């Protein structure tokens, strides 16, 4: 019996370019699986542009392929940073 992966990806508290490669691999694998993806951004305390670019790419790719990308929640830091660089609308952050 194989264990089915949860569609939820929990983002770390601090996300910068050092975590970008690992997050990219995770997101690419989830997109390749074709199932819905839910991002938990409730614990994000600090996030940089590189990570927001990856998430923006995820949302765009999901839209192109008909894969639902949603938020379980988003911290104030995540919301504010996404708004500051102009991607909050694309990311549909609650």
Rosetta blueprint (number, residue, H / E / L):
1 X L
2 X L
3 X L
4 X L
5 X L
6 X L
7 X L
8 X E
9 X E
10 X E
11 X L
12 X L
13 X L
14 X E
15 X E
16 X L
17 X H
18 X H
19 X H
20 X H
21 X H
22 X H
23 X H
24 X H
25 X H
26 X H
27 X H
28 X H
29 X H
30 X H
31 X H
32 X H
33 X H
34 X L
35 X L
36 X L
37 X E
38 X E
39 X E
40 X E
41 X E
42 X L
43 X L
44 X L
45 X L
46 X E
47 X E
48 X L
49 X H
50 X H
51 X H
52 X H
53 X H
54 X H
55 X H
56 X H
57 X H
58 X H
59 X H
60 X H
61 X H
62 X H
63 X H
64 X H
65 X H
66 X L
67 X L
68 X L
69 X E
70 X E
71 X E
72 X E
73 X E
74 X E
75 X L
76 X H
77 X H
78 X H
79 X H
80 X H
81 X H
82 X H
83 X H
84 X H
85 X H
86 X L
87 X L
88 X H
89 X H
90 X H
91 X H
92 X L
93 X L
94 X L
